[in-house]
Amino acid sequence: MHALRKYETLCVVVDVHEALAGSWPAEDGGPTRRQSVSGSALGGAIRQRQPLGVTSREVFGANMLVIDAAGRCFLQGNSLGGPNTIGWVEQIDPITLETLLRSPDLPGGQYWAGGLLAHANGALIVTYSQWCHRLDPVTLEICAARHLPRPRPYNSLVAFPSGHVAMKDFDADGAIPASISVLDPCDLSSVCAEVTLPEASIARLSADVNTLYVVGTHSVFRLLWNPAALTLELDLDWSPRYRTLEGQTYGWDPVIAAGSLWFLDNGEGTERFAGTFRGRGTATAPLHLVRVPLDGAVVTLTEICGLPGGLIANPPIADESRQIVVGYDSGNGVVAGFRFEQDPSVALSLMWRRDFDHGAHMLMWPDDGVVMVGDHRDGIDHAVFLDIETGEELARAETASPLQSVLFPAAGMHADVYLCSHTTLSRVSRIAGIDASHRTTTATATIADTPSPGGHDDTHLG
C-alpha cells in the first residue's frame, strides 16, 4: 500500500493512494507506457469480425485524449510552429467528438507536443512547452500555473503514486543535458531540487511506482523518488549504454514490461516529417528494438528490418502474457513482431513482419491478442487491427486524416478508440448499441477475411 497524502481538490479534501483516476487517465494509459486496454469490448468485436464505424473531426494541433473518473473526455492540443505557441484543452462529446467546453489559451513557448493527465485530486494537469497548468475539470478554468525553469520545451509529465508530477525539458539538438523537476499537484510548486542528467534526452519519461526511467541520447538512467523525504536522486550505479554502433542515433520513449525497458532507436531526424515519416530517415545503421534489463544485464539490440534510413518517434509495445514485443521502422514502413524469453540473454526471435506505414503510439487488447497499428496509405491514415501472434490483418478503418499520425491513441469506454493526428481527431468504434443512433461515418472500415497483401518480408514465421 502506498502512503496516503491529502490533496486539496476544487471543493473537498480527499485521500488518494494512486495519482491517476479514470479509464484512460494519461498518455499510453499510465507511466509504464504499456498501451494496454483491459475490459474493453472492442478487441472481442475485432475478433468476431463485427463492423466498425468511424467519426472524424478536423482539429489542428490535436495531441492526446484522456478520460477522467467521471467519464469525461478531454482533448489536449496546441498551436503549431513558431517560438510563441499556445496550448489548450477541450472537453469533447465522447460519441460525436463535438467540443463541449474549451480552456482559455494556455501560454506555452517553442512548440513540442505536450501532455495531459487526469489526477486523482480531481484536477487536470497539463504540461505544454515551458508551462504547467492545473485546470478545473468542470469549467476548464486555470487553477494554478507554473512557468517551468528551463528555457526549452518540456515534453509531457508522469505522476508518482504520491501524487507528485515529474517533467523533463529537452534540447532538440541533443546538446544540453536534460533536467527533471517534481511539482506539487495542487499549487505546482517545486518540491525538491532539479536533477540534471549527465546527457540530453529527447524521449518522454516513464515510471514504475517510485522509479523514474529516462532514455538519454546515449545511455539510460534511473532516478529514485522518495515521497516521505521529498527527494529525487539519480541512481549512480545504473546507466546502461545502448548507443554503441556507428550510424546509430538516439532512442525514444521506453515501455516498462517483463523486467525490462523496451524502446526503439534511430529517433534523430523527426523534424523532417513531411506528412509521413516514410523515406525521411537519415540513419546509416539499421533501426533497432532495444531491450534494457532492469536488473543490470546486458543491453540487446534487435534489427526491425535491417535497412538504412530508419526513423521513429514513439515506443514499441510488449504483451507480457504472450511474450511478444512489436516494434516498427517508420522510415521504411515496416512493423514486426518478436518472441522474447524472460531470460534477457536469449535473443529475440522474429515471428512476423509486415509492410505498414506506422508512426504513432500503439494500443493492444491482451485478452484478445489484438494490437492496433497505423498505416498511412493513398494519402489517408488508417487504423489497422492485427493478430499480435501472426501479424494477420483483422480489420482496418480510414481515419480521414491526410497526415500520418505520430501521436497518441486512447481507449474509449464504448468499444471504441480515439486517434489524433496534427489535423484530425477520429473515433473508431464497434457499430452496435450506443453507436446506432449517434455515429457519423466519415470514412470507411473493412473487416479482413485474409491477411494483408505482401510487402517487405511480409511473412509469418511459426
C-alpha positions in Angstrom: 0.0 0.0 0.0 1.4 3.4 -1.0 1.5 6.1 1.6 -1.6 8.3 1.7 -1.5 12.0 1.2 -4.2 14.6 1.3 -4.8 16.8 -1.7 -6.9 20.0 -1.9 -9.4 19.5 -4.7 -11.7 22.1 -6.2 -14.2 21.7 -3.4 -13.3 18.9 -1.0 -10.3 17.2 0.5 -9.8 13.5 -0.4 -7.3 10.8 0.4 -5.7 9.1 -2.5 -3.1 6.3 -2.9 -2.8 6.4 -6.7 -2.1 9.5 -8.6 -4.3 8.9 -11.7 -8.1 8.5 -11.9 -10.1 7.5 -15.0 -10.5 4.7 -17.5 -7.7 6.3 -19.7 -6.2 8.9 -17.4 -2.9 9.6 -19.1 -0.9 9.1 -22.4 -0.3 5.4 -23.1 -2.7 4.6 -20.2 -0.2 5.4 -17.5 3.5 5.9 -16.7 4.7 2.4 -17.6 3.6 3.2 -21.2 2.2 -0.3 -21.7 -0.6 1.0 -24.0 -2.7 -1.9 -22.8 -6.5 -2.0 -22.8 -8.4 -4.2 -20.4 -12.1 -4.7 -20.0 -12.9 -3.3 -23.5 -15.4 -4.9 -25.9 -13.5 -3.6 -28.9 -10.8 -6.3 -29.0 -13.5 -9.0 -28.9 -15.5 -7.2 -31.6 -12.5 -7.2 -33.9 -12.0 -10.9 -33.3 -15.7 -11.6 -34.1 -15.4 -9.5 -37.3 -18.1 -7.1 -36.2 -18.4 -4.0 -38.4 -16.6 -0.7 -37.4 -17.7 2.9 -37.9 -15.5 6.0 -38.0 -16.4 9.5 -36.8 -13.8 12.2 -37.6 -13.4 15.9 -36.9 -10.9 18.4 -38.2 -8.8 19.6 -35.3 -5.4 21.3 -36.0 -2.8 20.6 -33.3 -4.7 17.7 -31.5 -2.2 15.7 -29.5 -3.9 13.3 -27.0 -7.1 12.4 -25.2 -7.7 11.3 -21.6 -10.8 10.1 -19.8 -11.2 11.1 -16.1 -13.0 9.3 -13.3 -16.3 10.9 -14.2 -16.1 9.6 -17.7 -15.4 13.0 -19.3 -13.2 13.1 -22.4 -10.6 15.8 -22.6 -8.5 16.6 -25.7 -5.2 18.3 -25.3 -3.6 20.2 -28.2 -1.7 23.3 -29.2 -1.0 25.7 -32.0 1.7 24.6 -34.4 5.0 26.1 -35.2 7.0 29.1 -34.0 8.5 30.2 -30.8 5.3 31.5 -29.1 2.7 28.7 -29.4 -0.2 28.2 -27.0 -1.7 25.1 -25.6 -5.4 24.3 -25.0 -7.7 21.6 -23.5 -11.2 20.8 -24.7 -13.9 18.6 -23.2 -15.5 16.7 -26.1 -18.6 14.6 -26.6 -17.3 11.0 -26.4 -19.5 9.9 -29.3 -19.8 12.9 -31.7 -16.4 14.5 -30.9 -18.1 17.9 -30.7 -16.5 20.5 -28.4 -18.4 20.9 -25.2 -16.0 23.3 -23.4 -12.6 24.8 -24.1 -10.0 26.2 -21.8 -8.5 29.6 -22.1 -5.4 29.7 -24.2 -2.5 28.4 -22.1 0.8 30.1 -22.5 3.5 27.8 -24.0 6.5 28.8 -25.9 8.5 26.8 -28.5 6.4 24.1 -30.0 6.7 20.5 -28.9 3.8 18.1 -28.2 2.9 18.2 -24.5 0.9 16.0 -22.2 -2.3 15.9 -20.1 -3.3 13.7 -17.1 -6.4 13.2 -15.0 -5.2 13.4 -11.5 -6.8 11.6 -8.5 -7.2 15.0 -6.8 -9.9 15.7 -9.3 -8.0 18.2 -11.5 -6.4 18.1 -14.9 -2.7 18.8 -15.1 -1.3 19.8 -18.5 2.4 20.4 -19.4 3.0 22.1 -22.6 6.3 23.7 -23.7 7.6 25.9 -20.8 4.4 25.9 -18.7 2.5 23.6 -16.4 -1.2 24.3 -15.7 -3.8 22.8 -13.3 -7.3 23.1 -14.7 -10.7 22.7 -13.1 -12.3 19.7 -15.0 -15.8 21.2 -14.7 -15.1 24.7 -16.1 -11.6 24.2 -17.6 -10.5 27.4 -15.9 -6.9 27.7 -14.7 -6.5 26.9 -11.0 -2.7 27.1 -10.9 0.1 27.9 -13.3 3.9 27.4 -13.2 6.4 28.8 -15.6 9.0 26.0 -15.8 12.6 26.7 -15.0 14.4 25.9 -18.3 14.1 28.0 -21.5 13.2 25.0 -23.6 10.1 22.8 -24.1 9.1 20.2 -21.6 7.7 17.0 -23.2 4.8 16.0 -21.0 4.7 14.6 -17.5 4.2 11.5 -15.3 2.8 11.1 -11.9 4.1 9.2 -8.9 1.8 7.3 -6.6 2.3 10.0 -4.0 0.6 12.4 -6.5 3.6 14.5 -7.3 4.2 15.0 -11.0 7.6 14.9 -12.8 8.6 16.5 -16.1 11.7 17.0 -18.1 13.0 19.6 -20.6 14.8 18.6 -23.7 17.1 20.2 -26.2 16.1 19.2 -29.7 19.7 19.3 -30.9 20.7 16.8 -28.2 23.5 19.0 -26.8 22.2 20.3 -23.5 21.7 17.8 -20.6 18.1 17.4 -19.5 16.8 18.4 -16.1 13.9 16.9 -14.2 11.5 18.8 -12.0 9.0 17.4 -9.5 6.0 19.5 -8.7 3.2 19.5 -6.1 0.0 18.6 -7.9 -2.0 21.3 -6.2 -0.1 24.6 -6.4 2.5 23.3 -8.9 5.4 24.5 -6.7 8.7 22.6 -6.9 9.0 20.1 -4.0 12.7 19.3 -4.5 15.8 20.4 -6.3 16.0 19.8 -10.0 18.1 16.8 -11.0 20.3 17.3 -14.1 21.2 14.2 -16.1 24.7 13.5 -17.5 23.4 14.0 -21.1 20.5 15.2 -23.2 17.2 13.3 -23.5 14.6 13.5 -26.3 12.4 10.7 -25.0 9.5 11.1 -22.7 9.7 9.9 -19.1 8.4 6.6 -17.9 7.9 5.4 -14.3 7.2 2.3 -12.3 5.9 3.2 -8.8 8.7 5.5 -7.4 11.3 4.7 -10.0 11.7 7.1 -13.0 13.4 6.0 -16.2 14.9 8.2 -18.8 16.4 7.3 -22.2 19.3 9.7 -22.8 20.9 10.3 -26.2 23.4 7.5 -25.5 22.6 5.8 -22.2 19.6 5.0 -20.0 19.2 6.5 -16.5 17.2 5.7 -13.4 16.1 8.1 -10.7 14.6 7.2 -7.3 11.8 9.2 -5.8 11.4 9.2 -2.0 7.9 10.6 -1.2 8.5 10.8 2.5 11.7 12.8 2.2 10.6 14.6 -1.0 13.8 13.8 -2.7 14.7 12.6 -6.2 18.1 11.0 -6.7 20.0 9.8 -9.7 21.0 6.1 -9.4 24.7 6.4 -10.0 25.2 2.6 -10.2 22.8 2.2 -13.2 23.3 3.8 -16.6 23.4 1.1 -19.3 24.7 2.4 -22.7 22.7 1.4 -25.7 24.1 3.6 -28.4 27.2 1.7 -29.5 27.1 1.4 -33.3 28.4 3.7 -36.0 25.4 5.4 -37.7 23.0 4.7 -34.8 21.0 7.6 -33.3 19.2 8.2 -30.1 16.2 6.3 -28.6 12.7 7.5 -27.7 10.0 6.7 -25.1 10.6 3.5 -23.1 8.0 0.9 -22.2 8.4 -0.9 -18.8 7.4 -4.5 -19.1 8.6 -8.1 -18.3 11.5 -6.8 -16.2 13.0 -4.7 -19.0 12.8 -1.3 -20.7 11.9 -1.6 -24.4 12.4 1.2 -26.8 13.4 2.0 -30.4 16.5 3.8 -31.6 17.3 6.0 -34.6 14.9 8.7 -33.4 17.0 11.6 -34.8 15.5 13.5 -37.7 11.8 13.6 -36.8 11.8 17.3 -37.8 11.9 16.0 -41.4 8.3 14.8 -41.1 6.5 15.6 -44.4 3.0 14.2 -43.7 4.7 10.8 -43.2 8.0 9.5 -41.9 8.3 7.2 -44.8 11.6 7.9 -46.6 12.6 10.6 -44.2 15.2 8.8 -42.1 18.9 9.5 -42.4 20.5 7.0 -40.1 23.0 4.7 -41.7 22.7 1.9 -39.1 19.6 -0.2 -39.1 16.9 0.7 -36.6 16.7 -1.5 -33.5 14.4 -2.7 -30.9 16.4 -2.1 -27.7 15.9 -4.2 -24.5 17.5 -2.9 -21.3 17.0 -5.4 -18.4 16.2 -3.6 -15.2 18.5 -5.9 -13.2 21.6 -4.7 -15.0 22.0 -7.5 -17.5 23.5 -6.8 -21.0 21.6 -4.5 -23.3 20.5 -6.2 -26.6 19.7 -4.6 -30.0 17.4 -6.4 -32.5 17.1 -5.1 -36.0 13.5 -4.4 -37.2 14.2 -4.8 -40.9 17.9 -4.4 -41.4 17.6 -1.4 -43.7 19.3 2.0 -43.5 17.2 5.2 -43.3 15.2 4.1 -40.3 13.3 6.6 -38.2 10.8 6.6 -35.3 9.3 9.0 -32.8 7.4 6.6 -30.5 7.6 3.4 -28.4 7.1 -0.3 -29.2 4.6 -2.4 -27.3 5.0 -5.6 -25.2 2.5 -8.3 -24.5 3.8 -9.8 -21.3 1.5 -12.8 -21.2 2.4 -14.0 -24.7 6.0 -12.8 -24.5 5.6 -10.8 -27.7 7.0 -7.4 -28.5 6.0 -5.4 -31.5 8.4 -2.8 -33.0 8.5 -0.8 -36.2 10.6 1.4 -38.5 8.6 4.4 -39.7 11.2 5.5 -42.2 11.0 2.2 -44.1 7.3 1.4 -43.4 7.8 -1.9 -41.6 6.1 -3.4 -38.4 7.5 -6.6 -36.9 6.6 -9.0 -34.0 9.2 -10.8 -32.0 9.0 -13.5 -29.3 11.1 -12.8 -26.2 12.1 -15.0 -23.3 12.2 -13.9 -19.7 15.9 -14.5 -19.8 17.2 -11.3 -21.5 20.4 -13.1 -22.7 18.2 -15.1 -25.1 17.9 -13.4 -28.5 14.5 -12.3 -29.7 13.1 -14.4 -32.5 11.2 -12.9 -35.4 7.5 -14.1 -35.6 6.2 -11.9 -38.4 7.0 -8.8 -40.4 4.5 -6.6 -42.4 4.6 -3.5 -44.6 2.7 -0.8 -42.7 3.4 3.0 -42.7 3.0 3.2 -38.9 4.2 6.2 -36.9 2.1 6.6 -33.7 1.9 5.0 -30.3 0.0 1.7 -30.4 -2.7 0.0 -28.4 -3.2 -3.6 -27.6 -6.0 -5.8 -26.1 -4.1 -8.6 -24.4 -7.2 -10.5 -23.5 -8.0 -10.9 -27.3 -4.5 -10.9 -28.7 -5.1 -7.8 -30.8 -2.8 -4.9 -31.5 -3.6 -1.7 -33.3 -1.1 0.0 -35.6 -1.3 2.7 -38.2 -0.9 2.6 -42.0 -0.7 5.8 -44.0 -1.8 4.6 -47.4 -3.0 6.5 -50.5 -2.9 9.8 -48.7 -5.1 8.7 -45.7 -4.1 7.3 -42.3 -5.7 4.0 -41.3 -6.2 2.3 -38.0 -5.2 -1.4 -38.6 -6.0 -4.2 -36.1 -3.7 -7.2 -36.2 -3.4 -10.6 -34.6 -0.4 -10.0 -32.3 0.9 -13.6 -32.8 0.7 -13.8 -36.5 0.5 -10.2 -37.8 -2.6 -11.1 -39.7 -4.8 -8.1 -40.5 -8.2 -8.5 -38.8 -9.7 -5.1 -39.6 -8.9 -1.6 -40.8 -10.6 1.8 -40.7 -9.8 5.0 -42.6 -9.4 7.9 -40.1 -9.9 10.7 -42.6 -6.6 12.2 -41.6 -4.4 13.2 -44.6 -1.4 13.1 -42.3 0.2 10.0 -40.7 -0.5 10.0 -37.0 2.7 10.3 -34.9 0.8 10.9 -31.7 -1.3 9.2 -29.1 -4.4 7.0 -29.4 -6.7 6.4 -26.4 -9.0 3.6 -25.4 -12.6 4.8 -25.0 -15.5 3.5 -22.8 -17.9 2.4 -25.6 -16.0 -0.3 -27.5 -14.0 2.4 -29.3 -10.7 4.1 -29.7 -9.7 7.7 -30.4 -6.8 8.7 -32.7 -5.1 12.1 -33.1 -3.0 13.5 -35.9 -1.8 17.0 -36.4 -5.0 17.7 -38.4 -7.7 15.2 -37.3 -9.4 13.6 -34.3 -11.1 10.3 -35.1 -13.1 7.7 -33.2 -13.2 4.1 -34.4 -16.0 2.1 -32.8 -18.0 -1.1 -33.0 -21.3 -0.4 -34.7 -23.7 -1.6 -32.0 -25.8 -0.4 -29.1 -24.8 3.1 -28.2 -23.4 3.9 -31.6 -26.5 3.0 -33.6 -28.3 6.4 -33.3 -25.3 8.7 -32.8 -22.4 7.9 -35.1 -21.4 10.0 -38.1 -19.4 7.9 -40.6 -16.9 10.0 -42.4 -14.6 7.2 -43.5 -14.8 3.5 -44.3 -13.9 0.5 -42.3 -13.3 -3.0 -43.5 -13.1 -6.4 -41.9 -10.3 -8.6 -43.3 -11.0 -12.2 -44.3 -7.4 -12.8 -45.2 -4.0 -11.4 -44.2 -2.9 -8.1 -45.9 -1.2 -8.3 -49.3 2.5 -8.9 -49.3 5.2 -6.4 -48.7 8.7 -6.3 -47.4 9.3 -9.8 -45.9 5.5 -10.0 -45.4 5.9 -13.2 -43.6 4.6 -15.2 -40.7 7.2 -17.4 -39.0 5.7 -20.1 -36.9 
